[in-house]
Amino acid sequence: MQTDFFGEKLKAVRKSKNLTQLELSKRLEVSKGTISAYEQGLSYPSLETLVKICEILNTSSDYLLSLSDNLPFKMGGLTSEQMNSVLQFIATIERANRILEENE
């Protein structure tokens, strides 16, 4: 299992649902810092929290844990291939932003 992509996938799906870290944290009853840590790969949710994340974001744990590339939702009528491209693009931008921030 590749847990190194969990944070990137969580962030991309969260953003696709137009939720901020703060909004997700309130719905999960955790701190905003906890969501940030998940998205940065610094920590991982408990099984109970993972289930709640999947319910809130209407996605599967298989997708977030990189066991499957299938997304269980549609975004604006996009095909599965287009959706994957959008999420990969978002993840790439986020990685680039982290690199830029580290070099400042």
N, C-alpha and C positions, 0 to 999 in steps of 0.2 A: 504494500500500500504506500502510495506517495503522499505523505502528509504535508510535504513542502508546498503543495499547491492549494491546500485547504484555504489558507488566508486569502489568496488571490481570488479564488472562486467565490468565497463568502462575500468579499468586497464587491465583486462584479455583479453578483446576483442581488445584493442589497441595493446597489446603485440602480440596477435595472428596475427595481421596485420603488424607486424614488424615496428611499428611506435614508435618513442620516444615521450615523453611529449612535447619536443620542436617542433618536426615536426607537431604533432597534433595542438599545440597552434598556429603555423604559419598558418595552413590551416583554423583554426577557427577565426584567427585574434584576439586572446586573449593572455595574458601572460602565460609563462610556469608555473608560480605560481598559476594561475587560474586552470589549468589542475591538478596540484598537489592538490589543495584544493578540487576539485571535487572528486579525487580519494581517498582522506583521509576522505571524508564525512564532510568536514568543510563548504562547500557551494555547491549549486546546480545550474546548468545552467538554463537560461531563456528558455522558450518554443522555441523561435527562435534558440537558440544555441543548444538545444537538437535535434532539427530537423537536423541541420547541422552536429552534431556528428553522428547521425544515417546514414546520407548520406555518410559521409566520411568513416565510419567504415563498411558500408553495413550491418547494423544490425537494429533491431527494437527497438523502444522506449518501447514497451511492455516487451522485454527481459531486457533492462537496468533498467526499473522501477519495475522489479520482478512481472509483471502482467502475464508473460508467461515464461516458461522454454525453449521454442522453439527458436533455433538459425536459422536465415534465410540464413546462409552461410555454406559451407563445407570447412574443412581445411584438405588438403592432402588426400581426400578420406575417412576420418574418418566417422564412423557412428554417429548418433546423441548421442547415449549413450557414445561413446568414447569421443566425443567433450565435453560433459558435464563433464566427468571425468577429462579431461585435464584442463578445466577452473576452476573446483573446486580445483584441485591440485594447480594450480597457485595461486588462492585466498588464500588457506591454507598456502602456503609458504610465501606469502606477509604478512598475519596476524602474522605468527611466526616471521618474520623479524621485524615487528613493535614492537612486544613484546620484542624481544632481544634488539632492539635499545633503548627502554624505560628503560630497566634494566641496561644499560651501564652507 
